[in-house]
Each structure stands twice: as structure tokens, then as C-alpha cells.
Amino acid sequence: MLKLIIEVIIGIMWVVAGAYMAKNNKNSKSSASNKSNKNVQTIFSMMMRKITTISLRMKEIVL
């Protein structure tokens, strides 16, 4: 049961991540805005890697 809950939470996080990236992936005209978007994307991808690592560790504990 705990494994199922963890899987659902991870799935929801990935859906939110995909929606966020799709929303912020628009082309903008200013270079400052593009640089800011790249920084946000870098931070976001680092955060998602961390979430994935944590979720894998949680799965190992449950199993």
C-alpha cells in the first residue's frame, strides 16, 4: 500500500513538472528573459533529479 502511495505521489510530481515546463517553454523576445528561463529550467531539472533519487531510496526502503 505504501509503495502505491509513493508511486502516485511521484506520478503527480512528474505531471506537475511537465505542465510547468510546457508553460515556461515559450519563446520570449528579451535575452534577459531567456537567461532567466534557462536558470529556472536548470534549477527545476536539478530539483526533479533530487526528487527521483529520493523516491528511488524510498522504494528500496519499502521493498
PDB file with one MODEL, atoms N, CA, C and O in Angstrom:
MODEL        1
ATOM      1  N   MET A   1       0.830  -1.200   0.000  1.00  0.00           N
ATOM      2  CA  MET A   1       0.000   0.000   0.000  1.00  0.00           C
ATOM      3  C   MET A   1       0.871   1.259   0.000  1.00  0.00           C
ATOM      4  O   MET A   1       0.596   2.216  -0.724  1.00  0.00           O
ATOM      5  N   LEU A   2       1.917   1.244   0.816  1.00  0.00           N
ATOM      6  CA  LEU A   2       2.819   2.393   0.873  1.00  0.00           C
ATOM      7  C   LEU A   2       3.516   2.606  -0.465  1.00  0.00           C
ATOM      8  O   LEU A   2       3.719   3.741  -0.898  1.00  0.00           O
ATOM      9  N   LYS A   3       3.882   1.493  -1.121  1.00  0.00           N
ATOM     10  CA  LYS A   3       4.519   1.581  -2.433  1.00  0.00           C
ATOM     11  C   LYS A   3       3.588   2.257  -3.435  1.00  0.00           C
ATOM     12  O   LYS A   3       4.030   3.091  -4.225  1.00  0.00           O
ATOM     13  N   LEU A   4       2.314   1.909  -3.410  1.00  0.00           N
ATOM     14  CA  LEU A   4       1.335   2.510  -4.317  1.00  0.00           C
ATOM     15  C   LEU A   4       1.213   4.010  -4.065  1.00  0.00           C
ATOM     16  O   LEU A   4       1.155   4.796  -5.011  1.00  0.00           O
ATOM     17  N   ILE A   5       1.175   4.405  -2.812  1.00  0.00           N
ATOM     18  CA  ILE A   5       1.078   5.828  -2.466  1.00  0.00           C
ATOM     19  C   ILE A   5       2.301   6.580  -2.969  1.00  0.00           C
ATOM     20  O   ILE A   5       2.177   7.679  -3.508  1.00  0.00           O
ATOM     21  N   ILE A   6       3.487   5.992  -2.796  1.00  0.00           N
ATOM     22  CA  ILE A   6       4.716   6.631  -3.272  1.00  0.00           C
ATOM     23  C   ILE A   6       4.683   6.778  -4.784  1.00  0.00           C
ATOM     24  O   ILE A   6       5.047   7.830  -5.310  1.00  0.00           O
ATOM     25  N   GLU A   7       4.249   5.735  -5.495  1.00  0.00           N
ATOM     26  CA  GLU A   7       4.165   5.789  -6.958  1.00  0.00           C
ATOM     27  C   GLU A   7       3.201   6.881  -7.418  1.00  0.00           C
ATOM     28  O   GLU A   7       3.495   7.598  -8.374  1.00  0.00           O
ATOM     29  N   VAL A   8       2.073   7.014  -6.763  1.00  0.00           N
ATOM     30  CA  VAL A   8       1.095   8.046  -7.125  1.00  0.00           C
ATOM     31  C   VAL A   8       1.681   9.432  -6.896  1.00  0.00           C
ATOM     32  O   VAL A   8       1.520  10.316  -7.738  1.00  0.00           O
ATOM     33  N   ILE A   9       2.354   9.633  -5.777  1.00  0.00           N
ATOM     34  CA  ILE A   9       2.960  10.936  -5.487  1.00  0.00           C
ATOM     35  C   ILE A   9       4.020  11.277  -6.527  1.00  0.00           C
ATOM     36  O   ILE A   9       4.078  12.412  -6.998  1.00  0.00           O
ATOM     37  N   ILE A  10       4.852  10.315  -6.890  1.00  0.00           N
ATOM     38  CA  ILE A  10       5.883  10.550  -7.905  1.00  0.00           C
ATOM     39  C   ILE A  10       5.240  10.886  -9.247  1.00  0.00           C
ATOM     40  O   ILE A  10       5.694  11.796  -9.941  1.00  0.00           O
ATOM     41  N   GLY A  11       4.195  10.165  -9.613  1.00  0.00           N
ATOM     42  CA  GLY A  11       3.496  10.444 -10.868  1.00  0.00           C
ATOM     43  C   GLY A  11       2.911  11.841 -10.900  1.00  0.00           C
ATOM     44  O   GLY A  11       2.999  12.530 -11.916  1.00  0.00           O
ATOM     45  N   ILE A  12       2.320  12.260  -9.803  1.00  0.00           N
ATOM     46  CA  ILE A  12       1.756  13.613  -9.727  1.00  0.00           C
ATOM     47  C   ILE A  12       2.858  14.653  -9.857  1.00  0.00           C
ATOM     48  O   ILE A  12       2.679  15.666 -10.534  1.00  0.00           O
ATOM     49  N   MET A  13       4.006  14.409  -9.209  1.00  0.00           N
ATOM     50  CA  MET A  13       5.122  15.358  -9.312  1.00  0.00           C
ATOM     51  C   MET A  13       5.597  15.498 -10.750  1.00  0.00           C
ATOM     52  O   MET A  13       5.889  16.607 -11.196  1.00  0.00           O
ATOM     53  N   TRP A  14       5.679  14.382 -11.491  1.00  0.00           N
ATOM     54  CA  TRP A  14       6.128  14.446 -12.873  1.00  0.00           C
ATOM     55  C   TRP A  14       5.105  15.153 -13.768  1.00  0.00           C
ATOM     56  O   TRP A  14       5.486  15.873 -14.691  1.00  0.00           O
ATOM     57  N   VAL A  15       3.829  14.954 -13.504  1.00  0.00           N
ATOM     58  CA  VAL A  15       2.799  15.655 -14.283  1.00  0.00           C
ATOM     59  C   VAL A  15       2.892  17.155 -14.045  1.00  0.00           C
ATOM     60  O   VAL A  15       2.818  17.944 -14.987  1.00  0.00           O
ATOM     61  N   VAL A  16       3.053  17.546 -12.791  1.00  0.00           N
ATOM     62  CA  VAL A  16       3.194  18.970 -12.466  1.00  0.00           C
ATOM     63  C   VAL A  16       4.453  19.528 -13.117  1.00  0.00           C
ATOM     64  O   VAL A  16       4.440  20.640 -13.644  1.00  0.00           O
ATOM     65  N   ALA A  17       5.536  18.762 -13.083  1.00  0.00           N
ATOM     66  CA  ALA A  17       6.791  19.208 -13.695  1.00  0.00           C
ATOM     67  C   ALA A  17       6.618  19.408 -15.196  1.00  0.00           C
ATOM     68  O   ALA A  17       7.077  20.407 -15.748  1.00  0.00           O
ATOM     69  N   GLY A  18       5.962  18.466 -15.852  1.00  0.00           N
ATOM     70  CA  GLY A  18       5.737  18.588 -17.289  1.00  0.00           C
ATOM     71  C   GLY A  18       4.873  19.786 -17.640  1.00  0.00           C
ATOM     72  O   GLY A  18       5.151  20.491 -18.610  1.00  0.00           O
ATOM     73  N   ALA A  19       3.835  20.019 -16.864  1.00  0.00           N
ATOM     74  CA  ALA A  19       2.966  21.171 -17.112  1.00  0.00           C
ATOM     75  C   ALA A  19       3.722  22.473 -16.900  1.00  0.00           C
ATOM     76  O   ALA A  19       3.561  23.424 -17.666  1.00  0.00           O
ATOM     77  N   TYR A  20       4.543  22.515 -15.864  1.00  0.00           N
ATOM     78  CA  TYR A  20       5.324  23.719 -15.571  1.00  0.00           C
ATOM     79  C   TYR A  20       6.313  24.007 -16.697  1.00  0.00           C
ATOM     80  O   TYR A  20       6.445  25.150 -17.135  1.00  0.00           O
ATOM     81  N   MET A  21       7.008  22.965 -17.168  1.00  0.00           N
ATOM     82  CA  MET A  21       7.990  23.159 -18.232  1.00  0.00           C
ATOM     83  C   MET A  21       7.302  23.557 -19.537  1.00  0.00           C
ATOM     84  O   MET A  21       7.825  24.397 -20.271  1.00  0.00           O
ATOM     85  N   ALA A  22       6.156  22.980 -19.839  1.00  0.00           N
ATOM     86  CA  ALA A  22       5.437  23.337 -21.058  1.00  0.00           C
ATOM     87  C   ALA A  22       4.975  24.784 -21.001  1.00  0.00           C
ATOM     88  O   ALA A  22       5.006  25.491 -22.008  1.00  0.00           O
ATOM     89  N   LYS A  23       4.552  25.221 -19.840  1.00  0.00           N
ATOM     90  CA  LYS A  23       4.085  26.595 -19.677  1.00  0.00           C
ATOM     91  C   LYS A  23       5.236  27.588 -19.817  1.00  0.00           C
ATOM     92  O   LYS A  23       5.064  28.647 -20.420  1.00  0.00           O
ATOM     93  N   ASN A  24       6.398  27.263 -19.274  1.00  0.00           N
ATOM     94  CA  ASN A  24       7.530  28.187 -19.278  1.00  0.00           C
ATOM     95  C   ASN A  24       8.464  27.996 -20.458  1.00  0.00           C
ATOM     96  O   ASN A  24       9.538  28.598 -20.483  1.00  0.00           O
ATOM     97  N   ASN A  25       8.100  27.187 -21.426  1.00  0.00           N
ATOM     98  CA  ASN A  25       8.979  26.911 -22.554  1.00  0.00           C
ATOM     99  C   ASN A  25       8.672  27.807 -23.756  1.00  0.00           C
ATOM    100  O   ASN A  25       9.097  27.508 -24.872  1.00  0.00           O
ATOM    101  N   LYS A  26       7.952  28.882 -23.540  1.00  0.00           N
ATOM    102  CA  LYS A  26       7.593  29.790 -24.621  1.00  0.00           C
ATOM    103  C   LYS A  26       8.803  30.626 -25.027  1.00  0.00           C
ATOM    104  O   LYS A  26       9.667  30.928 -24.204  1.00  0.00           O
ATOM    105  N   ASN A  27       8.855  30.996 -26.305  1.00  0.00           N
ATOM    106  CA  ASN A  27       9.932  31.868 -26.776  1.00  0.00           C
ATOM    107  C   ASN A  27       9.628  33.298 -26.362  1.00  0.00           C
ATOM    108  O   ASN A  27       8.521  33.796 -26.564  1.00  0.00           O
ATOM    109  N   SER A  28      10.612  33.941 -25.788  1.00  0.00           N
ATOM    110  CA  SER A  28      10.439  35.341 -25.419  1.00  0.00           C
ATOM    111  C   SER A  28      11.451  36.181 -26.178  1.00  0.00           C
ATOM    112  O   SER A  28      12.452  35.665 -26.677  1.00  0.00           O
ATOM    113  N   LYS A  29      11.190  37.460 -26.261  1.00  0.00           N
ATOM    114  CA  LYS A  29      11.997  38.326 -27.111  1.00  0.00           C
ATOM    115  C   LYS A  29      13.251  38.854 -26.421  1.00  0.00           C
ATOM    116  O   LYS A  29      14.258  39.079 -27.092  1.00  0.00           O
ATOM    117  N   SER A  30      13.223  39.053 -25.140  1.00  0.00           N
ATOM    118  CA  SER A  30      14.379  39.648 -24.472  1.00  0.00           C
ATOM    119  C   SER A  30      15.383  38.583 -24.057  1.00  0.00           C
ATOM    120  O   SER A  30      15.008  37.487 -23.642  1.00  0.00           O
ATOM    121  N   SER A  31      16.659  38.920 -24.173  1.00  0.00           N
ATOM    122  CA  SER A  31      17.701  37.963 -23.806  1.00  0.00           C
ATOM    123  C   SER A  31      17.755  37.762 -22.294  1.00  0.00           C
ATOM    124  O   SER A  31      18.098  36.675 -21.828  1.00  0.00           O
ATOM    125  N   ALA A  32      17.421  38.793 -21.530  1.00  0.00           N
ATOM    126  CA  ALA A  32      17.409  38.656 -20.071  1.00  0.00           C
ATOM    127  C   ALA A  32      16.345  37.651 -19.648  1.00  0.00           C
ATOM    128  O   ALA A  32      16.556  36.849 -18.738  1.00  0.00           O
ATOM    129  N   SER A  33      15.218  37.705 -20.310  1.00  0.00           N
ATOM    130  CA  SER A  33      14.143  36.763 -20.005  1.00  0.00           C
ATOM    131  C   SER A  33      14.552  35.342 -20.382  1.00  0.00           C
ATOM    132  O   SER A  33      14.255  34.395 -19.654  1.00  0.00           O
ATOM    133  N   ASN A  34      15.237  35.191 -21.525  1.00  0.00           N
ATOM    134  CA  ASN A  34      15.706  33.864 -21.931  1.00  0.00           C
ATOM    135  C   ASN A  34      16.697  33.306 -20.925  1.00  0.00           C
ATOM    136  O   ASN A  34      16.651  32.123 -20.588  1.00  0.00           O
ATOM    137  N   LYS A  35      17.596  34.162 -20.446  1.00  0.00           N
ATOM    138  CA  LYS A  35      18.581  33.717 -19.457  1.00  0.00           C
ATOM    139  C   LYS A  35      17.885  33.297 -18.168  1.00  0.00           C
ATOM    140  O   LYS A  35      18.248  32.294 -17.554  1.00  0.00           O
ATOM    141  N   SER A  36      16.887  34.072 -17.767  1.00  0.00           N
ATOM    142  CA  SER A  36      16.133  33.743 -16.560  1.00  0.00           C
ATOM    143  C   SER A  36      15.407  32.412 -16.722  1.00  0.00           C
ATOM    144  O   SER A  36      15.385  31.597 -15.800  1.00  0.00           O
ATOM    145  N   ASN A  37      14.811  32.193 -17.898  1.00  0.00           N
ATOM    146  CA  ASN A  37      14.109  30.930 -18.153  1.00  0.00           C
ATOM    147  C   ASN A  37      15.064  29.746 -18.106  1.00  0.00           C
ATOM    148  O   ASN A  37      14.718  28.684 -17.588  1.00  0.00           O
ATOM    149  N   LYS A  38      16.272  29.930 -18.648  1.00  0.00           N
ATOM    150  CA  LYS A  38      17.258  28.845 -18.618  1.00  0.00           C
ATOM    151  C   LYS A  38      17.664  28.539 -17.186  1.00  0.00           C
ATOM    152  O   LYS A  38      17.830  27.373 -16.826  1.00  0.00           O
ATOM    153  N   ASN A  39      17.827  29.575 -16.359  1.00  0.00           N
ATOM    154  CA  ASN A  39      18.170  29.358 -14.956  1.00  0.00           C
ATOM    155  C   ASN A  39      17.064  28.598 -14.242  1.00  0.00           C
ATOM    156  O   ASN A  39      17.333  27.681 -13.466  1.00  0.00           O
ATOM    157  N   VAL A  40      15.827  28.979 -14.505  1.00  0.00           N
ATOM    158  CA  VAL A  40      14.686  28.299 -13.882  1.00  0.00           C
ATOM    159  C   VAL A  40      14.641  26.842 -14.327  1.00  0.00           C
ATOM    160  O   VAL A  40      14.405  25.952 -13.510  1.00  0.00           O
ATOM    161  N   GLN A  41      14.864  26.595 -15.605  1.00  0.00           N
ATOM    162  CA  GLN A  41      14.839  25.225 -16.111  1.00  0.00           C
ATOM    163  C   GLN A  41      15.954  24.388 -15.498  1.00  0.00           C
ATOM    164  O   GLN A  41      15.747  23.218 -15.175  1.00  0.00           O
ATOM    165  N   THR A  42      17.138  24.983 -15.335  1.00  0.00           N
ATOM    166  CA  THR A  42      18.256  24.261 -14.726  1.00  0.00           C
ATOM    167  C   THR A  42      17.941  23.900 -13.285  1.00  0.00           C
ATOM    168  O   THR A  42      18.151  22.762 -12.866  1.00  0.00           O
ATOM    169  N   ILE A  43      17.442  24.854 -12.532  1.00  0.00           N
ATOM    170  CA  ILE A  43      17.093  24.605 -11.134  1.00  0.00           C
ATOM    171  C   ILE A  43      15.991  23.558 -11.050  1.00  0.00           C
ATOM    172  O   ILE A  43      16.026  22.673 -10.196  1.00  0.00           O
ATOM    173  N   PHE A  44      15.013  23.667 -11.944  1.00  0.00           N
ATOM    174  CA  PHE A  44      13.892  22.735 -11.931  1.00  0.00           C
ATOM    175  C   PHE A  44      14.350  21.315 -12.256  1.00  0.00           C
ATOM    176  O   PHE A  44      13.899  20.357 -11.628  1.00  0.00           O
ATOM    177  N   SER A  45      15.249  21.176 -13.240  1.00  0.00           N
ATOM    178  CA  SER A  45      15.727  19.835 -13.586  1.00  0.00           C
ATOM    179  C   SER A  45      16.557  19.244 -12.453  1.00  0.00           C
ATOM    180  O   SER A  45      16.495  18.040 -12.207  1.00  0.00           O
ATOM    181  N   MET A  46      17.332  20.077 -11.760  1.00  0.00           N
ATOM    182  CA  MET A  46      18.091  19.601 -10.602  1.00  0.00           C
ATOM    183  C   MET A  46      17.142  19.131  -9.503  1.00  0.00           C
ATOM    184  O   MET A  46      17.381  18.109  -8.860  1.00  0.00           O
ATOM    185  N   MET A  47      16.069  19.882  -9.296  1.00  0.00           N
ATOM    186  CA  MET A  47      15.085  19.523  -8.279  1.00  0.00           C
ATOM    187  C   MET A  47      14.407  18.192  -8.631  1.00  0.00           C
ATOM    188  O   MET A  47      14.195  17.357  -7.752  1.00  0.00           O
ATOM    189  N   MET A  48      14.070  17.991  -9.903  1.00  0.00           N
ATOM    190  CA  MET A  48      13.411  16.756 -10.309  1.00  0.00           C
ATOM    191  C   MET A  48      14.352  15.560 -10.173  1.00  0.00           C
ATOM    192  O   MET A  48      13.912  14.464  -9.824  1.00  0.00           O
ATOM    193  N   ARG A  49      15.656  15.763 -10.450  1.00  0.00           N
ATOM    194  CA  ARG A  49      16.619  14.684 -10.244  1.00  0.00           C
ATOM    195  C   ARG A  49      16.682  14.290  -8.777  1.00  0.00           C
ATOM    196  O   ARG A  49      16.759  13.110  -8.437  1.00  0.00           O
ATOM    197  N   LYS A  50      16.649  15.303  -7.910  1.00  0.00           N
ATOM    198  CA  LYS A  50      16.688  15.045  -6.470  1.00  0.00           C
ATOM    199  C   LYS A  50      15.435  14.289  -6.036  1.00  0.00           C
ATOM    200  O   LYS A  50      15.519  13.352  -5.242  1.00  0.00           O
ATOM    201  N   ILE A  51      14.274  14.695  -6.554  1.00  0.00           N
ATOM    202  CA  ILE A  51      13.022  14.006  -6.220  1.00  0.00           C
ATOM    203  C   ILE A  51      13.085  12.551  -6.672  1.00  0.00           C
ATOM    204  O   ILE A  51      12.650  11.655  -5.949  1.00  0.00           O
ATOM    205  N   THR A  52      13.625  12.315  -7.864  1.00  0.00           N
ATOM    206  CA  THR A  52      13.743  10.952  -8.371  1.00  0.00           C
ATOM    207  C   THR A  52      14.656  10.119  -7.481  1.00  0.00           C
ATOM    208  O   THR A  52      14.346   8.970  -7.167  1.00  0.00           O
ATOM    209  N   THR A  53      15.781  10.702  -7.076  1.00  0.00           N
ATOM    210  CA  THR A  53      16.711   9.991  -6.196  1.00  0.00           C
ATOM    211  C   THR A  53      16.052   9.637  -4.874  1.00  0.00           C
ATOM    212  O   THR A  53      16.178   8.512  -4.390  1.00  0.00           O
ATOM    213  N   ILE A  54      15.354  10.591  -4.297  1.00  0.00           N
ATOM    214  CA  ILE A  54      14.670  10.348  -3.021  1.00  0.00           C
ATOM    215  C   ILE A  54      13.606   9.271  -3.183  1.00  0.00           C
ATOM    216  O   ILE A  54      13.467   8.396  -2.328  1.00  0.00           O
ATOM    217  N   SER A  55      12.855   9.335  -4.280  1.00  0.00           N
ATOM    218  CA  SER A  55      11.796   8.344  -4.484  1.00  0.00           C
ATOM    219  C   SER A  55      12.373   6.944  -4.663  1.00  0.00           C
ATOM    220  O   SER A  55      11.789   5.972  -4.186  1.00  0.00           O
ATOM    221  N   LEU A  56      13.515   6.830  -5.348  1.00  0.00           N
ATOM    222  CA  LEU A  56      14.144   5.519  -5.500  1.00  0.00           C
ATOM    223  C   LEU A  56      14.605   4.978  -4.150  1.00  0.00           C
ATOM    224  O   LEU A  56      14.479   3.783  -3.883  1.00  0.00           O
ATOM    225  N   ARG A  57      15.130   5.842  -3.312  1.00  0.00           N
ATOM    226  CA  ARG A  57      15.541   5.413  -1.972  1.00  0.00           C
ATOM    227  C   ARG A  57      14.333   4.965  -1.156  1.00  0.00           C
ATOM    228  O   ARG A  57      14.405   3.981  -0.419  1.00  0.00           O
ATOM    229  N   MET A  58      13.217   5.693  -1.291  1.00  0.00           N
ATOM    230  CA  MET A  58      12.008   5.316  -0.561  1.00  0.00           C
ATOM    231  C   MET A  58      11.512   3.946  -1.020  1.00  0.00           C
ATOM    232  O   MET A  58      11.068   3.139  -0.203  1.00  0.00           O
ATOM    233  N   LYS A  59      11.588   3.684  -2.325  1.00  0.00           N
ATOM    234  CA  LYS A  59      11.167   2.383  -2.847  1.00  0.00           C
ATOM    235  C   LYS A  59      12.028   1.269  -2.267  1.00  0.00           C
ATOM    236  O   LYS A  59      11.518   0.209  -1.904  1.00  0.00           O
ATOM    237  N   GLU A  60      13.345   1.511  -2.179  1.00  0.00           N
ATOM    238  CA  GLU A  60      14.245   0.496  -1.622  1.00  0.00           C
ATOM    239  C   GLU A  60      13.890   0.196  -0.171  1.00  0.00           C
ATOM    240  O   GLU A  60      13.939  -0.956   0.260  1.00  0.00           O
ATOM    241  N   ILE A  61      13.534   1.226   0.577  1.00  0.00           N
ATOM    242  CA  ILE A  61      13.174   1.038   1.984  1.00  0.00           C
ATOM    243  C   ILE A  61      11.892   0.220   2.091  1.00  0.00           C
ATOM    244  O   ILE A  61      11.785  -0.672   2.932  1.00  0.00           O
ATOM    245  N   VAL A  62      10.916   0.531   1.230  1.00  0.00           N
ATOM    246  CA  VAL A  62       9.629  -0.162   1.279  1.00  0.00           C
ATOM    247  C   VAL A  62       9.788  -1.620   0.870  1.00  0.00           C
ATOM    248  O   VAL A  62       9.180  -2.514   1.459  1.00  0.00           O
ATOM    249  N   LEU A  63      10.609  -1.847  -0.144  1.00  0.00           N
ATOM    250  CA  LEU A  63      10.784  -3.229  -0.620  1.00  0.00           C
ATOM    251  C   LEU A  63      11.685  -3.962   0.340  1.00  0.00           C
ATOM    252  O   LEU A  63      11.971  -5.142   0.138  1.00  0.00           O
TER     253      LEU A  63
ENDMDL
END
